[in-house]
């Protein structure tokens, strides 16, 4: 499990932090959202390099987990031959999008930070997740459990890991970290179901 201790990582500014997330057996945790919250507020709008969209294809959400900045409008294109009706009962975003068909797109704006679990009223097996954040330093781990966050200034920060299978309140674990710049590596062990 991730500890609540302080991790000091030393090097020169600007910082690039490479994080690996593993489970209790040392196996990589894929698609974990890693966020670094620094003491300095972001300047201007937060923009991520990926599209603010979550399609429905083969009766699955694609991508299965999407990171968006607070205030983002997410497109939900239907790429299936069947109709979908997306909903969420999650506290940060309770909403329902009525039935819509192939090659149609609906949108929703996410104004509150946190994790949003999505489903489809027609296809119960469909599950998707949107992580709404207020930091530009956020990304998903790859198949080896790695993610690199870069461009942040040094100083005290909070490192948060979220995953739908993480055994922790709200499926997230946070720890304090001191970022002092340069290339840094950090390994987090979390408990997953």
N, C-alpha and C positions, 0 to 999 in steps of 0.2 A: 504494500500500500504506500502511497505517497505520504511523505512526512510533512509536518508543518514547520520544519526547521528552516533556517536561512542558509542559502547556498551562495557563496561568494565565488564569482568567476572573474578572473583578472585578464586584462589585455588592453589594447589601445582603442580609442573611439574612431569611427562609429562601430557599433556592435553588430555581430552576426551570431545568433544563438541557434545551434543545432541541438534539437531535443529528440531523444528516442524514448518512446513509451512502450513498456513491456508489461506483461502480466506476471503473476507470482511464480510462474514456471520459467520466466525469461523469454517467453514467446512474444513477438511483436504484436502490438495492438494497431490494427489498420483502421483508418478513417476516424481516429480520435481527433477532436478539435483541440488545438493548443492555442491559448491566448496569452499574451504578455501585456499586462496592464502596468504602464509606467506612471511615475508621479507627474509627468508633463502631459497635459491634455493635447490631443491631436489638433493640428492647425488645419483648418479647411475641412472639406468633405472627405470622408473615408471612402477610398475606392479600392476594390479588389480586382485582380487581373482576370477573373473568371466571370462568366455571364450570370446575371441575376435571374436565373431560370431553373425550374425543376419540371422536366417533362414527365409524362406518363407513357411508358413504352413497355410492351409485353406485360401489361398489368403490374408494373413496378414503377416507383418513382426513380427518376434518373436526373442528377445523381441521388443516391440514397440519403446523403447528408450534404447540406449546403450552408455555407457561412455567408451572412449578409451583414452589412452595417445597419445600425438603427436608422430608420427612416427610409430604407430601401423598398422599392416596389419590385416584387418577384413575379415573373411570368410563369404560368402553368400551362404549357402547350400540351394538347392531347394528341399523341402520335399513334394511338391505338385505333382499331376499327370499332371499338365499343365506347359507350359513353361513361364518363366519370363524374363524380360529385365529391370534391375535396372538402375536408373539414378538419378542424382542430378544436379540442377542448382545453388546450394548454393555457395556463394563466397569462403568459405574455401575449397571446393572440388567439382569442376565441372567434372563430368565423366558420362560415359554410359557403361553398361555391356550388350553386345548383348544377344539375346535369348539363353537360355539354359534350359535343361529339368530336369526331376526328377532324384534325386540321383547324380546330378552334382553340383559342387561347383566352384564359382568364388571368386576372392579376389580383394581388393583395399587397398592401403596404404594411410593413412591420415596424411599429413605433416604440416597442418596449423590448429591452434587452432580455435575453434568456433563451431557453430551449423550447422549441415548438415541435410537437409530435403531430404528424399528419396522417390521415387515413382517407379511405374512399368509402362512401356510404354504400356503394354497389359491390365492391370487391374487398372483402374483409381482410384478405391477406396482405393488402398494400399498406406499407408503412414507410414514411419518410420523415426526415428531421431537418429543421432549419435552426441554426444557431445564430441568434441576433446579438451582435456585439457592438461595443462602443470604442474598440481599439483597432488601429490599422495593423497591429501585429498579431495576426491570427491566420491559421492554416490547418489543413487536415494532414494527418500522418499518412505516409505511403505504405505499401505492402510490407515493408521492413520496419514499420513503426517510427520512421524518421520524418521530421519536419524542420525546415530552417526558417527562422524569422530574422529579418535584417533591417538595418537603418535606424534602430532605436539609439537614443542617447544613454549614457551610463547613469547609474543611480539605483535606488531601491525600486523594486517592482514585484508584482504578484503574477505567478505563473499558474494558469488554470488549465486543467485537462477535463474535457467532457466527452463522454461516449455513452450511447444508450444502454450498454451492458455494464457500465462501471458501478461497482457496489459502493455507493456513497450517496448522501443526501443530494437530491436533484441530479444524480448521475455525474457529479463533478467533484474534483479534488483540486485544492489550491495550496500553494506553498509560496513563501517569501523567497525572493532571490535578489542578489545584488549584481547588477549588470555594470561592469567597468569598462567594456569595450572590447574590440578585437574579435577574433574567431573563438568561439566558446562551445563546449559540448556539455550536455547535461542528460542524464538518464533518469527516467521516472518509472518506478514500479507501482502499478495500480492493481487493485483487486477487481476482477470482472466475473460476471456470471457465466 
